[in-house]
């Protein structure tokens, strides 16, 4: 149908003025001219857009360009509904010829999209893209769905994600079958699925690593809309959502209507079994499970009583550390008997026992003559890490972490010494907190408020701690003072309307690193002192299961990832903090997590 052809020329007319700021001066001598920056244009299509009754086999589509072109990325010539094999494309002169290696479906509307696939042969200017529609039936379907795909943690748009539309409403459809329609997202994570039927669908997005349009939980990320959707928009060659824009044209790109937001996440494995086991020393080992939430009924190590085994799961309960707390000689082969719930062939969790055998590597045997010749001081010492950072010591205290669990401690022998601005020293009190998630980690927190200009020193004396290997600790100390740079600033974040547990993170401009973090479940003021001048983001996560970490989702359980919100600061995603200021920001959390 010729009514679809004006879209090509409309795109060309919009783009051409950008590349012709002035006319050429024909009176000057030839100098090779300016570099060609004009992308190629389609000047003819056979058959015309909107063709119907296209044969199921042997169909060829010819796209004629105004110049010679090259195929940069064949995979980006994308057919929807997709086939098992990619469309076959070849060049003949200025013509791009597209055909298919398997029969088309009867009475089906197809779209053929070009995104980052074609460039001119000389300068490599990318063709801006085009969506061609045809049907093997007597009519073109007319409805459309739009949306945006973002990363679940950063909310940044995801380019090149594959959006899948399924008529099959079963949870397993996206795992087993190719979709009814599919499309790739652009630089803004935006997608439009045009020329589809007016019916109910399931909507998914995946980062399709192998380009098969089927979700692989082992290697790919996924997003979904947790309800059936029905299209309400009508596809047209003039609606903004179907036009091709320069991706640097922020205003036009953001003006497009996005009906759905899909948040990509890495799904945790669902099948449960032991995947790894390692003997880390004579008296320690760890076991790794495939999926989080490992369910252990009982566990013991041959030759040792239950109270002689110290164990600790990580927060996700997919990795278990084990230590033997006994003065008996360590066995050459550690035999660990694990009774746990394992996924059977039908996908059910059933009781199973595995015997994990872990021989001791020769290089780790302390009674070996070779090892004794190369023994290091840390091999016979209670190894620990003792740190404090000036910017976070008020919030995090002095952090003490041991390599192995300790069986003897003398925290009362630790000295906390304060040196004031007149260089007078005094003893101060502190509290000791054992980390609830890591039995080897302790927080030593001063009782009194820390003062600018003061020096604080925490001293651990010799033989204050003894670990499960029977080794004693060396003496060590940490000194810290609050930052004295007068250009540093402070942000006070006042939260109101808090009705759930929240994780509040301060991130830098790139959003790739958490600078400070709080976990809270009540109204109050969070302090972020000693900040350098710059741009910052504040991320707030609704901690639905109250485990103090940002959890991913589950497709089969219809559980989306935990909701993440980045605060908006007067229309900007960044808070600009000048030097030497104290800022106060009020946030009503209630509307953010209704």
C-alpha positions in Angstrom: 0.0 0.0 0.0 1.4 3.4 -0.9 0.1 4.9 2.3 3.1 3.5 4.1 5.7 4.9 1.7 5.5 8.6 2.9 7.2 7.6 6.1 10.4 7.0 4.2 10.4 10.4 2.6 9.3 12.1 5.8 12.3 10.7 7.6 14.5 11.8 4.8 13.0 15.3 4.7 13.6 15.7 8.5 17.2 14.5 8.3 18.4 16.3 5.1 18.3 19.9 6.6 20.7 18.7 9.3 23.3 17.9 6.7 22.9 20.8 4.3 23.6 24.0 6.3 24.6 25.9 3.1 24.8 25.5 -0.7 28.1 24.6 -2.4 30.1 27.4 -4.0 30.6 26.3 -7.6 33.0 29.1 -8.4 35.8 27.6 -6.3 38.3 25.2 -7.6 37.6 21.5 -6.7 39.2 20.5 -3.4 37.6 17.2 -2.7 34.7 18.8 -0.8 33.6 18.3 2.7 33.3 14.9 4.3 30.1 13.2 3.5 28.0 13.1 6.7 24.6 12.4 5.0 23.1 8.9 5.8 21.8 6.8 3.0 18.1 7.1 2.1 15.6 4.5 0.7 14.2 5.8 -2.6 12.1 2.7 -3.6 10.7 -0.5 -2.2 9.4 -3.5 -4.0 6.8 -4.6 -3.1 5.5 -1.4 -1.6 5.0 -1.1 2.2 1.8 -2.6 3.4 1.8 -5.4 0.7 -0.8 -8.1 1.4 -1.2 -11.7 0.2 2.6 -12.1 0.2 3.5 -15.7 -0.7 4.6 -18.0 2.1 7.7 -19.1 0.2 10.0 -17.5 -2.2 9.2 -13.8 -1.3 12.0 -11.3 -2.0 11.9 -7.7 -0.7 14.1 -5.1 -2.6 15.1 -1.8 -0.9 16.7 0.6 -3.2 19.0 3.3 -1.7 20.3 6.6 -3.1 23.9 5.4 -2.8 25.9 2.3 -2.4 25.6 0.8 1.1 27.1 -2.0 3.2 25.5 -4.3 5.7 27.2 -3.6 9.0 25.2 -5.9 11.3 23.1 -8.6 9.6 21.5 -9.6 12.9 19.9 -6.1 13.2 17.8 -6.8 10.1 15.0 -8.1 12.3 11.9 -9.9 11.4 8.8 -10.0 13.6 7.4 -12.6 14.3 10.9 -14.0 14.3 11.9 -17.3 12.7 14.4 -19.8 13.8 16.9 -18.5 11.2 17.8 -14.9 10.7 16.6 -13.1 7.5 18.9 -13.6 4.5 20.2 -10.3 3.1 22.5 -9.5 0.2 23.5 -6.5 -1.9 23.2 -6.0 -5.6 24.2 -2.5 -6.8 22.3 0.0 -4.7 19.7 -2.6 -3.8 19.4 -4.5 -0.5 17.5 -7.8 -1.1 16.0 -9.6 1.9 14.6 -13.1 1.8 13.8 -15.8 4.3 15.1 -19.4 4.6 11.9 -20.9 6.0 8.2 -20.5 5.1 6.2 -17.6 6.5 3.1 -18.2 8.5 -0.3 -17.8 6.8 -2.6 -14.8 7.6 0.1 -13.1 9.6 1.3 -9.4 9.6 5.1 -9.1 9.6 7.4 -6.2 10.3 11.0 -6.0 9.0 13.1 -3.6 11.0 16.5 -2.0 10.2 18.2 -0.7 13.3 22.0 0.0 13.2 22.2 -2.5 10.3 23.0 -0.5 7.2 25.6 2.2 6.4 26.8 3.9 3.3 29.8 2.3 1.6 32.1 5.3 1.6 32.0 7.1 4.9 30.1 4.6 7.0 27.2 6.9 7.8 24.5 4.8 9.5 21.1 4.5 8.0 18.7 5.9 10.6 16.4 2.8 10.4 13.1 1.9 9.0 10.2 -0.5 9.8 8.6 -2.2 6.8 5.2 -4.0 7.1 3.6 -6.7 5.0 1.1 -9.5 5.4 0.6 -13.0 4.2 -3.1 -12.5 4.6 -5.6 -10.0 3.2 -5.2 -7.3 5.8 -2.6 -5.5 7.9 -3.1 -5.6 11.7 -3.2 -2.1 13.1 -2.6 -2.0 16.9 0.7 -1.1 18.7 2.4 -1.5 22.1 5.2 0.8 23.3 7.5 0.9 26.3 10.9 1.3 27.8 13.4 -1.3 29.1 15.7 -0.2 31.9 18.2 -1.9 34.3 16.6 -2.8 37.6 19.4 -1.3 39.8 20.4 1.8 37.9 17.2 2.5 36.0 19.4 3.3 33.0 17.9 2.6 29.6 19.1 -0.7 28.0 20.0 -0.6 24.3 19.5 -3.7 22.2 17.2 -5.6 24.5 14.8 -7.9 22.8 11.1 -7.2 23.6 8.9 -10.3 23.3 5.1 -10.4 22.9 3.4 -13.7 23.5 -0.1 -14.9 22.8 0.6 -18.0 24.9 -0.1 -16.9 28.5 1.6 -19.8 30.1 4.6 -18.9 32.4 6.8 -21.3 30.5 6.1 -19.8 27.0 9.0 -17.4 27.1 11.3 -20.3 28.0 10.1 -22.6 25.3 8.7 -20.8 22.2 9.5 -17.9 19.9 7.1 -15.0 20.4 4.2 -13.7 18.4 6.1 -10.4 17.9 9.5 -9.0 18.8 11.6 -5.9 18.5 14.9 -4.4 19.6 15.2 -1.4 21.9 17.0 1.8 20.7 19.6 3.9 22.5 16.9 5.2 25.0 15.7 1.7 25.8 12.5 2.6 23.9 10.5 0.1 21.8 7.4 0.1 19.6 5.7 -3.1 18.6 3.5 -2.0 15.7 0.9 -3.7 13.4 -0.2 -6.4 15.9 -3.6 -7.9 16.6 -6.1 -6.6 19.1 -5.9 -9.3 21.7 -4.4 -10.1 25.1 -0.6 -10.7 25.5 2.2 -11.4 27.9 5.0 -8.8 27.6 8.7 -9.7 28.3 12.1 -8.3 27.6 15.4 -10.2 27.5 19.1 -9.5 26.8 19.2 -12.2 24.1 22.7 -13.5 24.1 22.3 -16.1 21.4 19.6 -14.2 19.3 17.1 -17.1 19.4 14.3 -15.0 20.9 13.9 -17.5 23.7 14.8 -16.8 27.3 17.7 -18.7 28.8 17.8 -18.2 32.6 21.3 -19.5 32.9 22.9 -16.7 30.7 20.4 -13.9 30.1 18.6 -11.2 32.0 14.8 -10.8 31.9 12.0 -8.3 32.5 8.2 -8.8 32.5 4.9 -7.1 33.0 3.1 -9.0 35.7 -0.3 -8.9 34.1 -1.9 -9.4 30.7 -1.8 -6.4 28.4 -4.0 -5.3 25.5 -2.9 -2.8 22.9 -4.8 0.6 22.9 -2.6 2.5 20.5 -3.2 2.4 16.7 -0.1 2.1 14.5 0.4 4.7 11.9 3.3 6.0 9.8 2.9 9.5 11.3 2.7 8.8 15.0 5.9 10.0 16.9 6.5 6.5 18.4 7.1 5.0 14.9 9.3 7.8 13.5 13.0 7.5 13.4 14.9 10.2 15.3 18.5 11.1 15.8 19.3 9.5 19.1 21.0 12.7 20.2 17.7 14.5 19.9 16.8 14.2 23.6 13.5 16.2 23.4 11.9 14.2 20.6 13.1 10.9 21.9 11.8 11.5 25.4 8.5 12.9 24.0 7.5 9.5 22.7 4.7 7.8 24.6 6.0 4.8 26.7 3.1 2.7 28.0 5.1 0.1 29.9 8.4 0.1 31.8 10.2 -3.2 32.0 13.1 -3.7 34.5 15.8 -6.2 33.4 17.2 -8.3 36.2 19.4 -11.4 36.6 17.2 -14.2 37.9 18.6 -16.4 40.6 18.8 -20.1 39.6 15.9 -22.3 40.7 17.4 -25.8 40.5 19.1 -26.7 43.8 22.1 -28.9 44.0 25.8 -28.7 45.1 27.9 -27.2 42.4 31.3 -26.6 44.1 33.3 -27.6 47.2 36.8 -26.5 48.2 39.2 -27.4 51.1 40.5 -24.0 51.9 42.9 -25.1 54.7 43.5 -28.0 57.1 40.5 -27.1 59.2 38.2 -25.2 56.8 36.2 -25.7 53.6 33.2 -24.3 51.8 30.3 -25.7 49.8 28.5 -23.8 47.1 24.9 -24.5 46.0 23.4 -23.7 42.6 20.4 -21.7 44.0 19.9 -19.4 47.0 18.0 -20.5 50.0 19.6 -23.9 50.4 17.6 -26.1 52.8 19.9 -28.2 54.9 18.3 -30.8 57.2 21.6 -31.9 58.8 25.3 -31.7 58.3 28.3 -33.3 60.0 32.0 -34.0 59.4 33.2 -37.5 60.0 35.3 -37.9 63.1 34.1 -34.7 64.8 31.1 -33.9 67.1 28.5 -31.4 66.1 29.7 -28.8 68.6 33.2 -29.0 67.0 31.9 -27.7 63.7 31.4 -24.0 63.1 29.3 -23.1 60.0 28.1 -19.9 58.4 25.9 -19.3 55.4 26.2 -16.1 53.3 23.2 -13.8 53.1 21.8 -15.5 50.1 22.2 -19.0 51.6 23.9 -20.4 48.6 27.4 -20.6 50.0 28.3 -22.4 53.3 31.6 -22.0 55.1 32.8 -24.7 57.5 35.5 -24.7 60.2 36.7 -27.5 62.5 37.1 -26.3 66.1 39.2 -29.1 67.5 42.9 -29.6 68.5 42.9 -33.1 66.9 45.0 -33.5 63.8 43.1 -32.5 60.7 42.1 -35.5 58.5 43.9 -36.1 55.2 40.4 -36.3 53.6 37.6 -34.3 55.1 34.3 -36.1 54.7 31.3 -33.9 55.0 27.8 -35.5 55.1 25.1 -33.2 53.8 21.4 -34.0 54.1 19.6 -31.3 52.1 16.7 -30.7 49.7 17.8 -31.3 46.2 15.9 -30.7 42.9 14.9 -34.0 41.4 14.2 -34.8 37.7 10.6 -33.5 38.0 11.8 -30.1 39.4 10.7 -30.9 43.0 12.8 -30.4 46.2 13.3 -33.8 47.7 15.5 -35.0 50.6 18.9 -36.2 49.5 22.3 -37.0 51.1 25.7 -36.3 49.5 29.1 -37.1 50.9 31.5 -34.4 50.1 35.1 -35.7 50.1 37.8 -33.0 50.3 41.4 -34.2 50.3 44.0 -31.8 51.7 46.3 -30.4 49.0 49.9 -31.2 49.6 50.9 -27.5 49.5 48.6 -26.7 52.4 49.8 -29.3 54.8 51.6 -27.5 57.6 53.4 -30.7 58.7 54.9 -31.1 55.2 58.7 -30.6 55.1 58.4 -28.6 51.9 55.7 -26.3 53.4 57.6 -25.8 56.6 60.6 -24.5 54.7 58.4 -21.9 53.0 56.2 -21.1 55.9 55.1 -17.5 56.4 54.3 -15.6 59.5 50.7 -15.3 58.6 50.5 -19.1 58.3 50.9 -19.4 62.1 49.0 -16.2 63.1 45.4 -15.3 63.8 45.0 -13.1 60.6 42.8 -10.1 60.9 42.0 -6.9 59.0 41.4 -3.7 61.1 40.3 -0.6 59.3 38.6 2.8 59.8 37.9 5.5 57.2 37.8 9.2 58.2 34.7 9.9 56.1 32.7 7.0 57.5 34.0 6.2 60.9 31.2 8.0 62.6 28.7 5.8 60.8 30.6 2.5 60.5 33.0 2.7 63.4 36.3 0.6 63.5 35.8 -2.6 61.4 37.6 -5.7 62.6 37.4 -8.9 60.5 39.2 -12.2 61.1 40.2 -14.7 58.4 38.9 -17.5 60.6 36.4 -17.6 63.5 37.8 -16.7 66.9 37.4 -19.0 69.9 39.0 -16.7 72.4 38.7 -13.0 72.7 39.8 -10.2 75.1 38.0 -7.1 73.9 38.4 -5.7 77.4 42.2 -5.4 76.7 41.6 -3.2 73.6 42.6 0.4 74.2 40.8 3.4 72.7 42.9 6.5 73.0 41.8 10.0 72.2 44.3 12.8 71.6 42.7 16.3 71.7 43.9 19.5 69.9 46.3 20.2 72.8 47.9 16.8 72.4 46.6 15.5 75.7 45.6 11.8 75.7 42.8 10.1 77.5 41.1 6.7 77.4 37.6 6.5 75.9 34.9 3.9 75.9 33.5 1.9 73.0 31.0 -0.8 72.2 31.5 -4.1 70.4 29.0 -5.5 67.9 29.3 -8.8 66.1 28.0 -8.7 62.6 24.7 -10.6 62.4 25.6 -11.8 58.9 29.3 -12.5 59.3 30.5 -14.2 62.5 34.1 -13.2 61.7 33.3 -9.5 61.6 33.0 -7.0 64.5 32.3 -3.3 64.8 34.1 -1.3 67.5 32.0 1.9 67.9 33.0 4.9 70.1 30.4 5.8 72.7 31.1 9.5 72.6 30.7 11.8 69.6 33.9 12.2 67.6 35.3 15.8 67.5 37.0 17.6 64.6 40.7 18.0 65.1 41.0 15.1 67.5 43.0 12.0 66.8 41.5 8.6 67.7 43.5 5.4 68.0 42.3 1.9 68.6 45.0 -0.5 69.9 44.7 -4.3 69.8 47.3 -5.9 72.1 49.4 -9.0 71.4 47.5 -12.3 71.9 44.1 -10.6 72.3 42.4 -13.1 70.0 42.8 -16.8 69.2 41.2 -18.5 66.1 40.0 -22.0 65.5 43.5 -23.1 64.3 44.8 -22.2 67.8 46.8 -19.2 66.5 47.1 -16.0 68.5 46.8 -12.5 67.0 49.6 -9.9 66.8 49.4 -6.4 68.2 48.1 -3.7 65.8 46.5 -0.3 65.8 44.5 2.1 63.7 44.5 5.9 63.8 41.9 8.1 62.4 40.8 11.7 62.5 37.7 13.4 61.0 38.4 15.1 57.7 39.6 18.7 58.2 39.2 19.9 54.6 37.0 23.0 54.8 35.8 22.6 51.2 33.9 19.4 52.1 30.1 19.6 52.4 27.4 17.8 54.3 24.0 16.5 53.1 21.2 15.9 55.6 18.4 13.8 54.1 15.2 14.0 56.1 12.8 11.1 55.4 9.1 11.2 56.3 6.3 8.8 55.4 8.4 5.7 55.9 6.1 2.7 56.2 8.5 -0.1 55.1 12.2 -1.0 55.3 14.4 1.0 53.0 17.9 0.9 51.7 19.2 4.4 51.0 22.4 4.6 48.9 24.4 7.7 47.9 26.0 7.2 44.5 28.4 9.3 42.4 27.6 10.8 39.0 28.4 7.5 37.1 26.1 5.5 39.5 28.6 2.7 39.4 29.6 2.7 43.1 27.8 3.1 46.4 29.6 5.8 48.4 27.4 5.7 51.6 24.5 3.5 52.6 21.8 3.4 55.3 19.1 0.8 56.1 16.1 2.3 57.9 12.5 1.5 58.6 11.3 4.7 60.3 11.2 8.5 59.8 14.4 10.3 60.6 17.4 12.2 59.2 20.3 10.5 57.5 23.6 12.3 57.5 26.1 12.2 54.6 29.1 14.3 55.8 32.5 15.1 54.1 31.3 15.1 50.5 33.4 16.6 47.8 31.8 19.1 45.4 30.1 17.3 42.6 27.1 15.5 41.3 25.4 12.8 43.3 22.4 10.5 43.0 20.3 9.1 45.8 18.8 5.6 45.3 16.1 4.3 47.6 15.1 0.6 47.4 12.0 -0.9 49.0 13.4 -3.9 51.0 10.3 -6.0 50.8 11.7 -9.1 52.5 13.7 -7.0 55.0 17.1 -8.7 54.4 19.0 -5.5 53.9 20.1 -6.3 50.4 18.7 -5.4 47.0 17.0 -8.6 45.8 16.4 -9.7 42.2 13.1 -11.1 40.9 11.6 -14.4 39.8 9.8 -14.9 36.5 8.0 -18.1 37.5 7.0 -16.7 40.9 5.7 -13.6 39.2 7.9 -11.6 41.6 9.5 -8.5 40.1 12.8 -7.2 41.5 12.6 -4.9 44.5 11.4 -1.4 43.6 14.2 1.1 43.1 13.7 4.9 42.9 16.2 7.6 42.1 15.2 10.9 43.7 14.4 13.7 41.4 15.9 17.1 42.2 13.8 19.8 40.5 13.7 17.9 37.3 17.3 16.7 37.5 18.4 13.1 38.3 21.5 14.6 40.1 21.9 16.6 43.2 24.6 19.2 42.7 26.6 19.8 45.9 28.9 22.8 45.9 31.9 23.1 48.1 31.7 24.1 51.8 27.9 23.9 52.2 25.4 22.2 54.5 22.4 21.0 52.5 19.1 19.7 53.8 16.8 17.7 51.6 13.3 16.6 52.7 11.8 13.5 51.1 8.3 12.1 51.5 8.8 8.4 50.9 5.1 7.5 50.9 4.3 8.5 47.3 7.5 6.8 46.1 6.3 3.4 47.2 2.5 3.5 47.2 
